[in-house]
Amino acid sequence: MCRAKNFKDVGKRSVPDGWLLPLSMVLLVFSASDLTAQTSTRFTGYWEHQFSVGYGRGAWTQLDYDRFRADLRANASRRASASAGFVWQMYRGNTSINLSDAFPESFNVPDSLTVEFQDRRFLNHAYFTLRPGAVEVTVGKQYLTWGAAWAFNPTELFRPKDLLEPTYEREGVGALSVKLPFGPLSNVMIAYLPEGNFDTSPKVLRVRHHVEGFDISAMVAETYEQPAPAAFGSTRLPIERRLTLGGDITGELFGLGVWAEGTWSERAGERWVEATVGGNYTLADGTLLMIEGFYNGRGESADSYSLEQWLGRLHGDGRTLGKGTVYAMASRRFGDLWNVAASAITNTGDGSWAFIPAVTYAFSENVDLVANLIFSVGADGTEYGSGRQGGFVRGRVYF
């Protein structure tokens, strides 16, 4: 239900505050480097407050946070720009959650193992872009978000979406990327993410092309991942090379918005396929209907998930526990102020599912209010039946 979680001993990284000084120097240089250009600087952001509750194992929990984001964008000329976003997030309430609440009771997870929600100060993104001719070079913590699917993006290698709220913002990743266009809406992109040695740093080549109303992309990527632990407290495993080939296509067919996305991956001798197919349609009254199916070649077809698989999900090594997942949504606006939506996600193998209704109200031009509930259904040990019930109320003020 909440983002910005820091899990103990799972290898999460944060961006050091030391980035602020070099970033500010870059912005100052960009603002003054070309006095003859139309230099412009824009400052925006928001303040967000969220109160959430959860119920599981016969007990209620609450979590409250404030999140402040400040964004700065400077355009020195048509060939150079810089952008940065800094986030402060402060938690209150039950900031220490027992991991036993997130696992089936049959595993007997000790109550001493916890998930910690810690206050954070971090750069959401911080990059500058140079455009020498047709080439575009971007350096820094940038957005490398790919894929055509709504909830399940197999080609998204670095920042997977939150399935309970797929549209919520995600952090950038530190990278050097070069983009070269070869036609309208078509380009070749190379991305390099310096992590450790050169040999173990992720590298991506992606080609995007527009054909007869369809956007088509293909990619090849070499990444290095640390497998999930086999048990609580077990020794960290060494990183392993992963090779990924994939692509996506999106467009319109017979009045329907349609998309498909898939990858083939190989890591440490294991090979698997991930694939997503989906579509949407808008009814005459403005109601938007959407459905998406996801196949996970590493998932299980029933509910006999091992502790290693559950830990892998927590660790981020896998998008789902099951092989087949269906995500559906219906959304409709009422006037200019209200939007009502309902989403459902189900594991087709074990029969568990989660229902997520949401209401958004535009309190004023720059103020949004959101109420969201989460109902999980299924036997203990199933993918969504072992989750918590709950919801949140959120307010956001833009400036």
HUVENBEL-V562509 format. One record per pair of residues at least 24 apart in sequence whose C-alpha atoms are under 10 Angstrom apart, sorted by the first residue. I is the first residue (numbers start at 0). GAP is how many residues later the second one is. Records with the same first field share a line. If there is no record, write none. Layout:
I: GAP + GAP
This chain:
0: 51 + 52 + 53 + 62 + 161 + 162 + 163 + 164 + 371 + 372 + 373 + 387 + 388 + 389 + 390 + 391
1: 48 + 49 + 50 + 61 + 62 + 63 + 115 + 160 + 162 + 163 + 389 + 390
2: 114 + 159 + 162 + 165 + 166 + 167
3: 85 + 113 + 114 + 115 + 116 + 166 + 167
4: 90 + 110 + 111 + 112 + 113 + 114 + 115
5: 109 + 110 + 111 + 112 + 113 + 114
6: 92 + 107 + 108 + 109 + 110 + 111 + 307 + 308
7: 105 + 106 + 107 + 108 + 109
8: 223 + 224 + 227 + 306
9: 216 + 218 + 219 + 226 + 301 + 304 + 305 + 306
10: 215 + 225 + 304
11: 303
13: 106 + 107 + 108 + 109 + 110
14: 106 + 107 + 108 + 109 + 110 + 126 + 158 + 159
15: 105 + 106 + 107
16: 69 + 104 + 105 + 106
18: 103 + 104 + 107 + 121
19: 64 + 66 + 102 + 103 + 106
22: 59 + 60 + 61 + 103 + 104 + 105 + 117
23: 48 + 58 + 60 + 102
25: 48 + 55 + 56 + 57 + 101 + 102
26: 45 + 46 + 47 + 48 + 49 + 54 + 55 + 56 + 57 + 100 + 101
27: 46 + 48 + 54
28: 45 + 47
29: 44 + 45 + 46 + 47 + 50 + 51 + 52 + 98
30: 43 + 44 + 45 + 46 + 49 + 50 + 51
31: 44
32: 43 + 44 + 47
33: 42 + 43 + 46
34: 41 + 42
35: 40 + 41
36: 38 + 39 + 40 + 41 + 42
37: 37 + 38 + 39 + 40
38: 35 + 36 + 37 + 38 + 39 + 41 + 42
39: 33 + 34 + 35 + 36 + 37 + 41
40: 31 + 32 + 33 + 34 + 35 + 40 + 41 + 42
41: 29 + 30 + 31 + 32 + 33 + 41
42: 27 + 28 + 29 + 30 + 31 + 40 + 41 + 42 + 356
43: 25 + 26 + 27 + 28 + 29 + 41 + 354 + 355
44: 24 + 25 + 26 + 27 + 40 + 41 + 42 + 352 + 353 + 354
45: 24 + 25 + 41 + 320 + 321 + 350 + 351 + 352 + 353
46: 40 + 41 + 42 + 320 + 348 + 349 + 350 + 351 + 352
47: 41 + 319 + 320 + 321 + 346 + 347 + 348 + 349 + 350
48: 40 + 41 + 320 + 344 + 345 + 346 + 347 + 348
49: 41 + 319 + 320 + 321 + 342 + 343 + 344 + 345 + 346
50: 40 + 41 + 42 + 320 + 340 + 341 + 342 + 343 + 344
51: 41 + 319 + 320 + 321 + 338 + 339 + 340 + 341 + 342
52: 40 + 41 + 320 + 335 + 336 + 337 + 338 + 339 + 340
53: 319 + 320 + 333 + 334 + 335 + 336 + 337 + 338
54: 46 + 332 + 333 + 334 + 335 + 336
55: 44 + 45 + 46 + 330 + 331 + 332 + 333 + 334
56: 43 + 44 + 45 + 48 + 329 + 330 + 331
58: 42
59: 34 + 328 + 329 + 330
60: 32 + 33 + 34 + 35 + 36 + 329
61: 30 + 31 + 32 + 33 + 35 + 328 + 329 + 330
62: 28 + 29 + 30 + 31 + 32 + 33 + 34 + 54 + 329
63: 26 + 27 + 28 + 29 + 30 + 31 + 328 + 329 + 330
64: 24 + 25 + 26 + 27 + 28 + 30 + 52 + 54 + 329
65: 24 + 25 + 26 + 53 + 328 + 329 + 330
66: 24 + 52 + 53 + 54 + 329
67: 53 + 328 + 329
68: 52 + 53 + 54 + 55 + 329
69: 53 + 54 + 329
70: 52 + 53 + 54 + 55
71: 54
72: 53 + 54 + 55
73: 54
74: 53 + 54
76: 53 + 54
77: 52 + 53 + 54
78: 50 + 51 + 52 + 53 + 54 + 55 + 56 + 57
79: 48 + 49 + 50 + 51 + 52 + 56 + 57 + 58
80: 46 + 47 + 48 + 49 + 50 + 57
81: 44 + 45 + 46 + 47 + 48 + 56 + 57 + 58
82: 42 + 43 + 44 + 45 + 46 + 57 + 58 + 59
83: 39 + 40 + 41 + 42 + 43 + 44 + 56 + 57 + 58
84: 37 + 38 + 39 + 40 + 41 + 42 + 56 + 86 + 87
85: 35 + 36 + 37 + 38 + 39 + 40
86: 33 + 34 + 35 + 36 + 37 + 38
87: 31 + 32 + 33 + 34 + 35 + 36
88: 29 + 30 + 31 + 32 + 33
89: 27 + 28 + 29 + 30 + 31
90: 26 + 27 + 28 + 29
91: 25 + 26 + 27
92: 24
94: 24
98: 215
100: 285 + 286 + 287
101: 208 + 212 + 282 + 284 + 285 + 286
102: 204 + 207 + 208 + 211 + 277 + 278 + 279 + 280 + 283 + 284
103: 201 + 203 + 206 + 275 + 276 + 277 + 278 + 279 + 281 + 282 + 283
104: 275 + 276 + 281
105: 201 + 274 + 275
106: 199 + 200 + 274
108: 123 + 198
109: 122
112: 119 + 120
121: 49
122: 48 + 49
123: 45 + 46 + 47 + 48 + 49
124: 45 + 46 + 47 + 48 + 49
125: 46 + 47 + 48
126: 45 + 46 + 47 + 48 + 49
128: 48 + 49
129: 48
130: 47 + 48
132: 47
133: 45 + 46 + 47 + 48
134: 43 + 44 + 45 + 46 + 52 + 53
135: 41 + 42 + 43 + 44 + 45 + 53
136: 39 + 40 + 41 + 42 + 43 + 52 + 53 + 54
137: 37 + 38 + 39 + 40 + 41 + 53
138: 35 + 36 + 37 + 38 + 39 + 52 + 53
139: 32 + 33 + 34 + 35 + 36 + 37 + 53
140: 30 + 31 + 32 + 33 + 34 + 35 + 52
141: 29 + 30 + 31 + 32 + 33 + 34 + 35
142: 27 + 28 + 29 + 30 + 31 + 32
143: 27 + 28 + 29 + 30 + 31 + 33 + 47
144: 25 + 26 + 27 + 28
145: 60 + 71 + 73 + 101 + 102
146: 69 + 70 + 99 + 100 + 101 + 102 + 103 + 112 + 113 + 114 + 115 + 129
147: 67 + 68 + 69 + 99 + 100 + 101 + 102 + 103 + 110 + 111 + 112 + 113 + 114 + 128 + 129 + 130
148: 99 + 100 + 101 + 109 + 110 + 111 + 112 + 113 + 126 + 127 + 128 + 129 + 130 + 143 + 144 + 145
149: 109 + 126 + 127 + 128 + 129 + 140 + 141 + 142 + 177 + 178
150: 125 + 127 + 140 + 141 + 142 + 143 + 175 + 176 + 177 + 194
151: 109 + 110 + 122 + 123 + 124 + 125 + 126 + 140 + 141 + 142 + 143 + 144 + 167 + 168 + 173 + 174 + 175
152: 95 + 107 + 108 + 109 + 110 + 121 + 122 + 123 + 141 + 166
153: 90 + 92 + 93 + 94 + 107 + 108 + 109 + 110 + 111 + 119 + 120 + 121 + 122 + 140 + 141 + 142 + 165
154: 63 + 64 + 65 + 66 + 89 + 90 + 91 + 92 + 93 + 106 + 107 + 108 + 109 + 119 + 120
155: 107
156: 45 + 47 + 64 + 66 + 87
157: 44 + 65
158: 157
159: 156 + 158 + 159
160: 158
161: 157
162: 156 + 157 + 164 + 182
163: 179 + 180 + 181 + 190 + 191 + 192 + 208 + 209 + 210
164: 178 + 191 + 207
174: 27 + 28
175: 27
176: 26 + 27 + 28
177: 27
178: 27 + 28
179: 27
180: 26 + 27 + 28
181: 26 + 27
182: 25 + 26 + 27
183: 25 + 26
184: 24 + 25 + 26 + 30
185: 24 + 25 + 29 + 30 + 31
186: 30
187: 29 + 30 + 31
188: 30
189: 29 + 30 + 31
190: 30
191: 29 + 30
192: 30
194: 29
198: 24 + 25 + 42
199: 24 + 25 + 39 + 40 + 41
200: 40
201: 39 + 40 + 41
202: 40
203: 40 + 41
204: 40
205: 39 + 40 + 41
206: 40
207: 39 + 40 + 41
208: 40
209: 39 + 40 + 41
210: 40
211: 39
212: 37 + 38 + 39 + 40
213: 35 + 36 + 37 + 38 + 39 + 44 + 45
214: 33 + 34 + 35 + 36 + 44
215: 31 + 32 + 33 + 34 + 35 + 43 + 44 + 45
216: 29 + 30 + 31 + 32 + 33 + 44
217: 27 + 28 + 29 + 30 + 31 + 43 + 44 + 45
218: 25 + 26 + 27 + 28 + 29 + 44
219: 24 + 25 + 26 + 27 + 43 + 44 + 45
220: 24 + 25 + 44
221: 43 + 44
222: 44
223: 43
224: 42 + 92
225: 89 + 90 + 91
226: 40 + 81 + 84 + 85 + 88 + 89 + 90 + 91
227: 80 + 81 + 82 + 83 + 84 + 85 + 86 + 87 + 88 + 89 + 90
228: 78 + 79 + 80 + 81 + 82 + 83 + 86 + 88
229: 76 + 77 + 78 + 79 + 80 + 81 + 82
230: 75 + 76 + 77 + 78 + 79 + 80 + 81
231: 75 + 76 + 79
238: 29
239: 27 + 28
240: 25 + 26 + 27
241: 24 + 25 + 26 + 27 + 28 + 29
242: 24 + 25 + 28
243: 27 + 28 + 29
244: 28
245: 27 + 28 + 29
246: 28
247: 27 + 28 + 29
248: 28
249: 27 + 28 + 29
250: 28
251: 27 + 28
252: 26
254: 25 + 26 + 27
255: 24 + 25 + 26 + 34
256: 24 + 25 + 33
257: 32 + 33 + 34
258: 33
259: 32 + 33 + 34
260: 33
261: 32 + 33
263: 33
264: 32
269: 28
270: 26 + 27
271: 24 + 25 + 26 + 27
272: 24 + 25
273: 24 + 25 + 45 + 49
274: 49
275: 49 + 50
276: 49
277: 48 + 49 + 50
278: 49
279: 48 + 49 + 50
280: 49
281: 48 + 49 + 50
282: 49
284: 47 + 48
285: 45 + 46 + 47 + 48
286: 43 + 44 + 45 + 46 + 47 + 53 + 54
287: 41 + 42 + 43 + 44 + 45 + 53
288: 39 + 40 + 41 + 42 + 43 + 52 + 53
289: 37 + 38 + 39 + 40 + 41 + 53
290: 35 + 36 + 37 + 38 + 39 + 52 + 53 + 54
291: 33 + 34 + 35 + 36 + 37 + 53
292: 31 + 32 + 33 + 34 + 35 + 52 + 53 + 55
293: 25 + 26 + 28 + 29 + 30 + 31 + 32 + 33 + 53
294: 25 + 27 + 28 + 29 + 30 + 31
295: 24 + 25 + 26 + 27 + 28 + 29
296: 25 + 26 + 27
297: 24 + 25
298: 24 + 25 + 50
299: 24 + 49 + 50
300: 46 + 47 + 48 + 49
301: 45 + 46 + 47 + 48 + 49 + 80 + 81
302: 44 + 46 + 47 + 48 + 49 + 76 + 77 + 78 + 79 + 80
303: 46 + 77 + 78 + 79
304: 76 + 77 + 78
305: 75
309: 73
319: 27 + 63
320: 26 + 28 + 29 + 61 + 62 + 63
321: 24 + 25 + 26 + 27 + 28 + 60 + 61
322: 24 + 25 + 26 + 27
323: 24 + 25 + 26
324: 24 + 26 + 28
325: 27
326: 26 + 27
327: 27
328: 26 + 27 + 28
329: 27
330: 26 + 27 + 28
331: 27
332: 26 + 27 + 28
333: 27
335: 25 + 26
336: 24 + 25 + 26 + 27 + 28 + 31
337: 24 + 25 + 31
338: 31
339: 30 + 31
340: 31
341: 30 + 31
342: 31
343: 30 + 31 + 32
344: 31 + 39
345: 30 + 31 + 32 + 37 + 38
346: 31 + 35 + 36 + 37 + 38
348: 33 + 34
349: 28 + 29 + 31 + 32 + 33 + 34 + 35
350: 26 + 27 + 28 + 31 + 32 + 33 + 34
351: 24 + 25 + 26 + 27 + 28 + 29 + 30 + 31 + 32 + 33 + 34
352: 24 + 25 + 29 + 30 + 31 + 32 + 34
353: 24 + 29 + 30 + 31 + 33 + 34 + 35
354: 34
355: 34 + 35
356: 34
357: 33 + 34 + 35
358: 34
359: 33 + 34 + 35
360: 34
361: 33 + 34
362: 32 + 33 + 34
363: 33
364: 32 + 33
365: 30 + 31 + 32 + 33
366: 28 + 29 + 30 + 31 + 32
367: 26 + 27 + 28 + 29 + 30
368: 24 + 25 + 26 + 27 + 28
369: 24 + 25 + 26
370: 24
